[in-house]
């Protein structure tokens, strides 16, 4: 029976892992562990044979080179991530104070960031001493500006009824003529404890079926060159103390404006017919414009087809059960339910109807900043288009 060695299996495994992970030579690791270098080398070779590395260990110089390459790769990835965030202050003519402000936002003591002051100053081409001098100035203009931004951010957030995240708040500040980086806005919102309302979890249907005779003329392209050229429609339901209230909408793909809607206690064809007629009254629809929907029985009915023919609209529909084929209409309902319906309890259908009308007419169409049209309200986009059309 062989006499047990002076080192336990646990110690040998730990020593081997240190040797494999370290960029130092095996002999150097062995000296640190007070182990004979040849002994540690034998352990390493045995470990590599047992784990399928039959070609033997890499030479010391190649192992060190590999470690160095990995280190440089990590540094490059960190630098690229930082420069991407710093794009706003790297533009030509960007003041030094803006760079110092960005550095202050991205310091290591910010839990979500991992950049040292020295690292950021070197990448942004500013002085580390200058940064600390700027930061230590009492009652600096920057401190006053941050306080002013806090007030404006709180105003924008409250104006949105607590629905805006930092991107829309940032866009609103720009519309008011106040320049601030999105990362600074996010940090100040976090300091103020401003958290936008979050959507409730939703289960998506993955059912697929062969398309019917109505073609898909949209192909998930929810853009249009002019208002009244491409429309999308859908139905959702709103819970009330009296039962469901059903809402049918028609949205213009060019301006993202809800140009037609109708509500009732049923979701039959007359409901969606009223919505499309309202849209035709509110906006001039181009002859042969597309109306896109899902393949629900009401949208596929002969009665609704006659309504579209009367208005000179072409019918389009996505695949059955694929919500992404009508994503723009789904997106509006997601915003409506997240920002309004899920935060209110309606005792009657009439109370729900009035509240939804206020949201659509006075908030969503006229004031809410829509990311798909450059963070502008849909009604403003339509007004600009009309101005250009008249000028032409």
N, C-alpha and C positions, 0 to 999 in steps of 0.2 A: 504494500500500500504506500503510495507516494506521500511524503511529508508535506503538509500544507505550507504554502509560501507565506512570507511576512505581510503580503498585501491582500486585503479582502477583495472579492469580486466587485463590490460597489466602488471601492477606491480605484480599481483598474479601469472600470467603465468611465468614471468621471475624468480620470487622467487622459484617457483616449479621446473623449469628447473635447477636452480643452486643447489637446494637440491638434485635432482636426479643425477646430473652429478658429484657432489663433493664427495670426499672420506671422508669428515668430517661428524660428526653426524648432524642430523637435527637441534638440539638445538644450535649447534655452528654456523651453517649458519643463523639461526634466529637471534642470537645476532649480527652477522655482518650486517644484514639488518635492525636491530632495530625493529624486529617483535616478537610478543609473540610466544615462541616455540610451544605451543599447537595449536595456530592459523595456523602456518606454517605446522604442522603435519596434521591438518585437510585438508588443501589445497592439500597436497601431496596425502593423501588417496582418496580424491574426484577425483583428476586427474587420479589416477590409476584405480579407478572404472569406470570412463568414458571412459578410453582407454582399457578396457577389462582385466585389471589385477585384477581379483576377489579374488585372494589369499592374498591380502594385501601386503604391502611393505616388503622387506627383513629386517631382524633385522640389527641394526647398525653394529654389528661385522661382519656379513656376507657381507654386502655391502662394508665395508672397505677391507675385504679379497678379494672380487671380483676385486675392483679397484687395489689392490696390485698385483694380479695375471696378470691383463691386463698390468700393467706397466712392470712387469718382462718379460712378453711375448714380448713386444715391444723392450725391451733391448736385449733379446736373438736374435730376428730377425735382429736387427741392427748389433749385434756382428757377427752373421753368415754371413751376407752380407759383412762385412768388412774383415773377415778372408778369405773369398773366393777370394776377390780381392788381399789380401796380401799373397796368397799362394807362390808366387815367392820369397818373402823375408823371409819366414818362414822355408825354407829348411835348413837342417843342413849345417853349414859352411857359411851361408850367412853373409857377413860383416855388421858391425853395420852401416857403412856409407850408405849401400844400404837401410837399414831400415829407416834411417833419410831421405834419398832421397824420399822414398815412402811416408813417413809422410808429407813431404813438398808438394808432389803432391796432397795428399788427404786432405789438410787442409780445415777448414770451410770456408775460404774466396774463395775457389773454388766453383762456383755456383752449380755444379752438385754433390757435395759431402756434407756430413753433419756429419763429425767426428771432434771432438775436439782433440787437441794435447794430452791432458791428457789421453783421451780415447784410442788413438792409441798407445801411449807409453806404457800404461799398458798392452794392448793386445800383443804388440810385444816384451815386456820384455826389454825395453830400458829406459834410464833416460830422464826425461823431461828436466832437466837442461842441460844434454849432448846434446840434440837436439838443444836447443836454442844457446848453445855455438858453436855447429857445424855451425848453420845457420848464426851466427854473424861474423864468420871469414871472413876478407876481402880477396878478390881474392883467394878463396879456390880452391882446386883441383876440387871440385864438380862443382863450377861455371864454371871453365874452361872446364870441361867435358860436361856440358850442352851446352856450346857454340859450342863445337866440334860436339855434337849430332845434334844440329840445322843445321849445315852445311851438315852433312851426310844425315839427313832427307830431306833437300831441294834437295840434289843430287838424292836421291832415288825417290822422288816425281817427279822431272823434268825428270828423266830417263824413268819413266812410262808415260810421256806425260800427267801428271795430273790425272791418272786413279787410282793410289793406295790409298786405305784408310790406317788407322793406323795399321791394322793387317798385311797387305802385306809390308808396310814400316818397321814394326818391324821384319818381317821375313827376309827382305833384309839386315837389319843391322846385324842380326845374321849370315847371309851368309858372310858378310864382316868381321866377327870376333869382332863385337862390341855388348856388352851386355847392354840391357836397357829394363826396364819393359814396357809392352804395354800401361799401363796407362800414363807413362811418355812420351812415344812417342805421344800418343793422345794429351796430354797437350801441348807439344812443337809444334805439328802441328797446334793446335788451336792458339797458340801465334804467329806463323808465318803466319796465315791466309791461310793455305793450305787445301783446300776443294776439295775432288775428284769429278769428274763428276758424275752426278746422272742419273739413267735411266728414260726415259720418261714413263708416265703411260701407261699401256697396258690392254686391255680388254681380259679376258680369256673366251673362249667358254666353256659352260657347256653342250653342246649337247652330248647325249649318244645314242649309237646304238649297236645292237647286233654284236658281232665279226663275221668276215667272216671266210672262210676256212683257212686263214693263222693264225697260233697260235701265242700267245705272249710267247716267250721263255725267255724273260728277266725279266718280273715281277717287273719292276722299280729297279732292281739290276744292277746298271751301274758300276760294278767292274769286273775285270777279273784277273786270276792268271798269265797270260802271254800275251805279245803283239800278235796281230793277232788272238786272240781267240774270241773276241766279239767286234762288230763294231756297231755304230749307224749312221744314216744319216738323212738329212732333207734338205729342200729348203727354202731360204728366198729371199726377193727382195730388191733392192737398188735403190732409186730414183736418176735419172740423168736428165740433160737438154735434152737428147735425148729420154727419156722414161725409163722404168724399166730395170735394169740389174738383172738377176736371178743367185743366187749362190747356188750350191748343194755341200754339204760337207759329208765326211766320217771321223768319229772320232774313235780312238782306246780307248776302255774302260779301258785298263790297264794303259796306259801312259797319256791319255787325249790329245794326239797329233792329230792334223788334218792331217791325212795321205793321204787324197785324196780330191780334189775339182775340180769343173768345173764351168764356167760362160758363159752365153749366153743371148740373148734377148728373150728367151722363157723358159718355165719350163716343156717341154715335156720329154718323156722317154729317148731320146738320151742324154740329159743333165745329168741325174743321172747315166746312163750307163757309160758315160765318167768318172764321179767322182769315181765310184767303180773300173773301170779298172786302173785309176791312183793310187788308193790305193793299188791295187794288185801289181803294178809295184814298188811302193815305199817301201812296207813292205811285208815280207813273211807271208802269211795268212795260218793259220792252216786248214787242210782238215776238213770240217764239221763245220767251224767257223760260228757264228751267225751274220747275218746282220739285224739290227732292225730299223724300220722306222714307220711313221704313215701310215694310210690307204688311202692315196691319190691315185687317179686313175693311176698315172704314176708308183708309187711303187707297185701297185697291178696288173700291166699289165702283159700279157703273155710274152711280149718282155723282160721286166726286169727280169722276173722269169727265162727265158732261160739264160740270162747273169749271174745270180747268180749260176745256175746249172753248167754252163761252168767253173766258178771259184771254184766250190766245196763248195759253201756257203749255209747255211740254212736260209730261209726267216722267219722273225719274225715281228710282227706289234702290236702296242697298239690299244686301242679302239678308235673309231671315235670321234673326237672332244675333247679328253682328253689329253691335252698337257703334263700333268705330266707323262704319259706313255712313253714319249720320252724327258724327262726333261733334259737329258745331252746335246742333240743337241740344245734344246731351250736355255739352259744356255750359250752355246758358242755364239749363235746369239745375245743373250742379251748383252754379253760382247762386241762383235764386234760393235753393233749399239751404245751402250752407250759410249764406249771408242774411237770410231773412226767415224762411219758413221754419227751420229747425230751432229758431230762437224765440218763437212766439207760439202761444196756444190760442187757437181760434175757437170761440164758442159757437159761432154761426158761419154759414157760407157767405153771407153778406159781409161780415167783418173780414173774412179771408179775401174776398173779391176786392174790397176797397184797399186793403194793404198791398195786394199784388199789383193793382193798378198804380198805386203810388210808387212802388219799387220800379216798375217798368218805365213809366212815363217821366217821373221826376228824378229818379236816381240813375238807373241803368242806361237809358238812352241819352240823358242830358248831362250827367256829371261823372259817372263812373269811368275811370281810365281803363281802356281796353288794350291789352298787350298786343293783340294781333294787328292793330292799326296805329302802332307807335305810341301807345299810352295816351290816347286821346278819346274823348267821349264820342260815341257813334254819331250823334246829331251834329257835332262839330265837323266830323269828316264829311257828312252829307252836305253841309253848308259850304265847305270849301270846294267840293266838287261842283256844286251849282254855280258858285262864283266863277270858277274857271270855265264852265260851259257857257255862261253868259258872255264872259270876256272874249271867248273864241268866236 
